[in-house]
Amino acid sequence: MVVGDLHCDLPYKMYKSGKTLDNNDFNWSLSHLKENDSFIQVFATCVEDDEKLNSFDGAVKVINNFKKELAKFGFNTTELYFEESKVNSVLSLEGGGALGGKISNVQKMYDLGVRIITLTWNYENELGYGAVTGKTDGLKPFGKEVVKEMNRLRMVVDVSHLNEAGFYDVAEFAGIPFIASHSNSKSICDNLRNLTDHQFLEIVKRGGLVGINTYPYFLNNTDKSDVCDIIKHLEHFLSLGGENVVSLGADFDGIDAVTSDFENISGYSNLMKELVKLNYSESLIAKIYYKNMKNYFNRYIF
């Protein structure tokens, strides 16, 4: 099974715990991989909720610690071999507050291997406003400057967590088609973190990506969910013409509740079984599971 996933918060949890890729009790662990699994995983560094690490230097510590762990296992971070390599890794920064208000830090993040930046986390930062703030203002001047610099470097803008006004500023200023790495449908679940149909269609129009999030509250606004809830969001996005856009972004190791039969990365096999039962074609499952992500990354990042 080949899986592409747009968002996992493992780097921070590993840094704080001192645990390793193959020896942890997290949602993402090598111990959960089956023999023939091949993963392309976006690993996100988020430090905005940590007083001691919420800075550029703090984010660098988390990233460098994680890169050392990847190197121990010989995992690739510079090219993608979806069908051939056990684990491929792409690094992202979740929350532009870690840039410390300095535009030069965008280049420094790029030099560290970061290829995606989620502009905000839940709160306000120097770039703009998280969706849960309730603010109706768009990107701040520094946020627009960051997007411009990311365009120059061919880095991908991630609008998950961003408020709606900021989303439309990104739609105006982003060069490379932008993504929502771990966001669901607001039509299915009316949650501030989810995308309206119009937002989703904006991403479809540009040829970006949207990763389905497995967090129960974003699936149905409760603390309990199952794979059928995931499929409801998936099918709605497909009904809007998202066959070449919809992907997976489980949000593992960044959530405090999990979906039944999808408690860790081994759950991808359970979701696939349900899609097969629903007569999803092999080609469509492949697009959802990794080909949309592969095509996008090969076109814009690697």
Backbone torsions as a table, in degrees:
resi	resn	phi	psi	omega
1	MET	NA	131.3	176.6
2	VAL	-105.4	128.7	-177.7
3	VAL	-128.2	133.3	170.0
4	GLY	-116.3	129.6	-177.6
5	ASP	-132.5	129.3	-171.0
6	LEU	-86.5	-7.4	-177.3
7	HIS	-159.2	122.0	172.9
8	CYS	-146.0	135.9	-175.2
9	ASP	-96.8	25.5	-175.7
10	LEU	-58.8	-38.3	-175.0
11	PRO	-54.5	-42.8	-179.4
12	TYR	-66.6	-44.0	-178.8
13	LYS	-64.1	-37.3	178.6
14	MET	-67.8	-41.0	179.7
15	TYR	-61.7	-45.7	-176.2
16	LYS	-70.3	-32.7	-174.6
17	SER	-93.4	-24.0	-174.9
18	GLY	76.9	9.3	-179.3
19	LYS	-84.0	172.4	-172.9
20	THR	-116.4	171.5	-179.5
21	LEU	-61.4	-34.3	-175.2
22	ASP	-101.6	-1.7	-177.6
23	ASN	-140.4	77.0	176.4
24	ASN	-151.3	165.4	178.7
25	ASP	-109.0	31.5	-177.1
26	PHE	-90.0	178.4	177.3
27	ASN	-68.6	-33.5	-179.3
28	TRP	-110.8	112.8	177.9
29	SER	-150.0	146.0	176.3
30	LEU	-59.5	-25.0	179.8
31	SER	-67.3	-18.6	179.3
32	HIS	-88.8	-9.9	-179.1
33	LEU	-76.1	139.2	173.8
34	LYS	-87.5	166.4	-170.6
35	GLU	-54.9	-40.2	-174.7
36	ASN	-102.0	10.6	-179.8
37	ASP	-71.4	142.7	172.3
38	SER	-131.1	127.3	-174.0
39	PHE	-118.4	138.1	161.2
40	ILE	-114.9	113.7	-171.3
41	GLN	-124.1	129.1	169.4
42	VAL	-86.5	117.9	178.8
43	PHE	-102.2	119.8	-174.1
44	ALA	-101.8	140.5	172.8
45	THR	-104.9	117.5	178.5
46	CYS	-126.0	122.3	-178.5
47	VAL	-125.2	5.9	-171.8
48	GLU	-67.0	-16.5	179.8
49	ASP	-102.9	16.0	-177.6
50	ASP	-123.3	112.0	-175.0
51	GLU	-58.2	-40.0	-175.3
52	LYS	-76.6	-29.5	-175.0
53	LEU	-105.5	-5.3	-174.0
54	ASN	-74.0	76.6	-179.5
55	SER	-166.4	169.5	176.1
56	PHE	-60.4	-46.8	-178.9
57	ASP	-62.5	-37.3	178.6
58	GLY	-64.3	-43.9	178.9
59	ALA	-63.3	-39.3	179.5
60	VAL	-62.4	-40.1	178.2
61	LYS	-60.5	-44.1	-179.2
62	VAL	-65.2	-44.0	-178.9
63	ILE	-64.4	-46.8	-178.5
64	ASN	-64.9	-37.7	176.3
65	ASN	-61.2	-42.0	-178.5
66	PHE	-70.7	-39.3	178.7
67	LYS	-62.0	-37.4	177.2
68	LYS	-62.9	-39.2	179.8
69	GLU	-67.5	-41.9	176.5
70	LEU	-60.4	-42.1	-177.9
71	ALA	-64.1	-32.8	179.1
72	LYS	-57.1	-33.1	-177.0
73	PHE	-102.1	3.6	178.0
74	GLY	69.2	28.6	-177.1
75	PHE	-81.4	137.7	-173.6
76	ASN	-76.4	137.6	176.0
77	THR	-129.5	5.1	-174.3
78	THR	-117.1	-20.3	177.3
79	GLU	-140.7	161.5	-178.9
80	LEU	-114.2	126.8	175.0
81	TYR	-127.3	75.4	-169.0
82	PHE	-53.7	-46.8	-174.7
83	GLU	-87.6	-7.9	-168.3
84	GLU	-111.5	-27.2	-172.0
85	SER	-109.5	144.1	-178.6
86	LYS	-60.9	-52.7	179.7
87	VAL	-137.7	125.5	170.2
88	ASN	-110.3	143.1	-173.8
89	SER	-126.9	136.7	170.8
90	VAL	-122.6	134.9	-177.3
91	LEU	-97.4	139.1	174.8
92	SER	-133.6	161.0	174.6
93	LEU	-114.1	122.8	-179.9
94	GLU	-103.3	104.1	-179.6
95	GLY	109.1	102.1	-177.6
96	GLY	-70.3	-3.5	174.4
97	GLY	-61.3	-26.0	179.3
98	ALA	-69.3	-10.6	175.8
99	LEU	-75.6	-12.3	175.8
100	GLY	65.4	21.7	178.4
101	GLY	74.7	11.8	-178.0
102	LYS	-112.9	119.4	-177.3
103	ILE	-64.7	-28.5	179.6
104	SER	-63.6	-21.8	-179.1
105	ASN	-73.7	-17.0	174.5
106	VAL	-64.7	-47.7	177.0
107	GLN	-60.3	-41.1	-179.6
108	LYS	-63.8	-38.8	175.9
109	MET	-64.0	-42.4	177.6
110	TYR	-59.1	-43.6	-179.2
111	ASP	-64.3	-26.6	176.4
112	LEU	-77.3	-11.8	-179.5
113	GLY	109.3	-0.6	179.0
114	VAL	-70.8	130.7	-178.5
115	ARG	-120.3	-8.0	-178.7
116	ILE	-136.4	137.4	173.1
117	ILE	-127.1	122.1	170.1
118	THR	-82.5	115.0	-165.9
119	LEU	-60.8	-39.7	177.5
120	THR	-131.3	160.6	163.5
121	TRP	-100.3	-140.9	-173.7
122	ASN	-71.2	-24.3	-167.6
123	TYR	-109.1	-178.4	173.3
124	GLU	-76.6	140.5	170.5
125	ASN	-139.4	-166.5	-175.7
126	GLU	-68.6	-14.9	-176.9
127	LEU	-93.8	-37.6	-176.0
128	GLY	177.5	-146.1	-170.1
129	TYR	-131.4	133.5	174.3
130	GLY	-70.0	155.6	-176.5
131	ALA	-60.3	-33.6	-175.6
132	VAL	-77.9	-5.6	177.6
133	THR	-72.8	-22.1	-176.7
134	GLY	77.5	3.1	-179.0
135	LYS	-72.8	146.6	179.6
136	THR	-109.0	5.3	175.9
137	ASP	-78.1	152.0	178.4
138	GLY	-85.9	-158.3	179.0
139	LEU	-61.9	144.8	173.3
140	LYS	-77.3	166.0	179.7
141	PRO	-53.6	-40.6	179.3
142	PHE	-66.1	-35.0	177.4
143	GLY	-62.2	-42.2	178.1
144	LYS	-66.5	-36.2	177.9
145	GLU	-65.3	-40.0	179.0
146	VAL	-64.3	-44.0	178.6
147	VAL	-60.5	-41.5	178.4
148	LYS	-61.7	-43.4	179.5
149	GLU	-67.4	-38.6	176.7
150	MET	-63.2	-37.9	175.1
151	ASN	-58.0	-44.1	-178.9
152	ARG	-61.7	-40.0	-176.6
153	LEU	-86.8	-3.9	-174.2
154	ARG	59.2	46.6	170.9
155	MET	-96.6	153.0	-175.4
156	VAL	-94.6	129.9	175.6
157	VAL	-85.6	129.4	178.8
158	ASP	-110.5	123.4	-175.4
159	VAL	-99.7	2.3	172.9
160	SER	-57.8	139.9	-176.9
161	HIS	81.8	-19.5	-175.7
162	LEU	-75.4	145.5	177.6
163	ASN	-72.0	169.4	-169.9
164	GLU	-67.1	-39.9	179.3
165	ALA	-64.2	-39.7	176.3
166	GLY	-64.2	-38.0	177.1
167	PHE	-55.1	-46.9	-176.0
168	TYR	-74.6	-24.5	170.5
169	ASP	-66.5	-41.4	176.5
170	VAL	-61.3	-42.5	179.0
171	ALA	-58.4	-31.8	-180.0
172	GLU	-79.2	-37.4	-169.0
173	PHE	-104.3	-21.2	-174.7
174	ALA	-69.2	139.5	177.5
175	GLY	-87.0	-66.1	174.7
176	ILE	-65.8	138.8	175.4
177	PRO	-50.8	128.9	-174.6
178	PHE	-86.5	167.5	-176.1
179	ILE	-127.6	161.1	165.7
180	ALA	-120.6	98.5	-165.7
181	SER	-69.8	-28.0	-177.8
182	HIS	-150.8	73.9	-177.2
183	SER	-140.9	143.3	-178.5
184	ASN	-109.6	-170.6	-175.8
185	SER	-92.7	125.1	177.1
186	LYS	-70.0	-26.0	176.7
187	SER	-66.0	-32.0	179.2
188	ILE	-86.8	-37.8	-179.9
189	CYS	-140.0	110.2	-175.0
190	ASP	-77.2	80.6	-179.6
191	ASN	-124.1	141.8	-176.9
192	LEU	-57.3	-26.0	-178.4
193	ARG	-80.7	-8.5	-174.9
194	ASN	-94.4	164.6	-176.1
195	LEU	-94.1	138.2	170.4
196	THR	-71.3	163.3	177.2
197	ASP	-59.9	-38.0	-179.0
198	HIS	-64.9	-40.7	176.9
199	GLN	-62.2	-45.2	179.2
200	PHE	-59.6	-42.5	-179.5
201	LEU	-65.4	-31.5	175.2
202	GLU	-63.0	-40.3	179.2
203	ILE	-70.1	-39.4	176.9
204	VAL	-60.2	-45.6	-178.1
205	LYS	-58.3	-34.3	-177.0
206	ARG	-91.5	-10.8	-178.8
207	GLY	79.5	34.9	177.1
208	GLY	-87.2	-152.6	179.2
209	LEU	-137.9	149.7	171.6
210	VAL	-132.5	122.6	179.7
211	GLY	-98.4	126.3	178.8
212	ILE	-69.0	127.8	-178.5
213	ASN	-91.6	139.1	-177.6
214	THR	-96.3	4.1	-178.5
215	TYR	-67.8	123.8	-175.6
216	PRO	-51.9	-41.2	-177.7
217	TYR	-64.1	-29.1	177.8
218	PHE	-86.2	-11.6	177.2
219	LEU	-90.3	-41.8	-176.3
220	ASN	-149.6	12.6	178.2
221	ASN	65.4	23.1	171.5
222	THR	-130.0	179.0	179.6
223	ASP	-93.9	10.6	179.4
224	LYS	-132.6	136.4	178.7
225	SER	-155.4	166.2	174.8
226	ASP	-136.1	-179.9	-174.7
227	VAL	-63.6	-23.8	176.9
228	CYS	-63.5	-32.5	176.7
229	ASP	-67.2	-39.1	176.3
230	ILE	-60.9	-44.0	-176.5
231	ILE	-65.9	-32.5	177.1
232	LYS	-59.4	-43.9	178.5
233	HIS	-68.5	-42.5	178.5
234	LEU	-58.4	-48.1	-177.0
235	GLU	-67.6	-34.0	177.4
236	HIS	-65.6	-44.9	178.4
237	PHE	-63.5	-37.5	177.0
238	LEU	-64.5	-36.3	179.8
239	SER	-66.7	-18.7	178.8
240	LEU	-93.9	9.9	178.6
241	GLY	89.6	27.0	-174.5
242	GLY	-94.6	20.5	-175.6
243	GLU	-56.2	-34.5	-177.8
244	ASN	-99.6	8.5	-175.0
245	VAL	-121.3	-39.1	-172.6
246	VAL	-69.5	136.1	-176.3
247	SER	-141.8	-161.8	-177.7
248	LEU	-122.8	138.9	177.7
249	GLY	-151.4	76.9	-165.1
250	ALA	-61.0	-25.8	-176.6
251	ASP	71.0	25.6	-179.7
252	PHE	-61.0	145.4	180.0
253	ASP	65.0	15.1	171.0
254	GLY	-128.1	9.2	-176.2
255	ILE	-125.2	151.4	-177.5
256	ASP	-104.6	7.3	172.7
257	ALA	-147.9	150.0	-176.7
258	VAL	-126.9	161.6	178.7
259	THR	-80.4	137.5	178.2
260	SER	-58.0	135.7	-176.6
261	ASP	65.8	16.4	177.0
262	PHE	-147.8	47.9	-173.9
263	GLU	-78.7	-18.7	179.9
264	ASN	-155.7	-173.4	-172.6
265	ILE	-66.2	-16.9	175.1
266	SER	-67.3	-17.9	-179.3
267	GLY	-68.0	-13.3	178.2
268	TYR	-61.2	-30.1	177.8
269	SER	-69.0	-34.3	178.2
270	ASN	-67.0	-41.9	177.3
271	LEU	-62.9	-42.3	-179.6
272	MET	-61.7	-40.7	178.4
273	LYS	-58.5	-41.8	179.5
274	GLU	-66.4	-38.8	178.8
275	LEU	-65.8	-37.6	177.0
276	VAL	-64.2	-42.1	178.2
277	LYS	-60.2	-32.4	-179.0
278	LEU	-86.3	8.7	176.6
279	ASN	66.9	28.5	169.3
280	TYR	-63.9	136.2	-179.4
281	SER	-70.0	156.2	177.5
282	GLU	-59.4	-37.2	-178.6
283	SER	-69.3	-37.5	179.1
284	LEU	-70.5	-41.2	177.4
285	ILE	-60.1	-41.7	179.5
286	ALA	-62.5	-39.5	177.3
287	LYS	-61.7	-47.9	-178.7
288	ILE	-63.9	-42.9	-172.7
289	TYR	-76.6	-32.7	-179.9
290	TYR	-163.0	-24.4	-171.3
291	LYS	-70.8	-37.1	176.2
292	ASN	-60.7	-42.6	179.3
293	MET	-66.9	-43.4	179.3
294	LYS	-60.8	-47.6	-178.5
295	ASN	-62.2	-42.4	179.8
296	TYR	-64.8	-50.0	-177.1
297	PHE	-63.5	-41.2	-179.9
298	ASN	-66.5	-29.5	-179.4
299	ARG	-79.1	-38.0	-169.5
300	TYR	-116.2	-22.1	-175.1
301	ILE	-112.1	-46.6	-173.8
302	PHE	-113.3	NA	NA
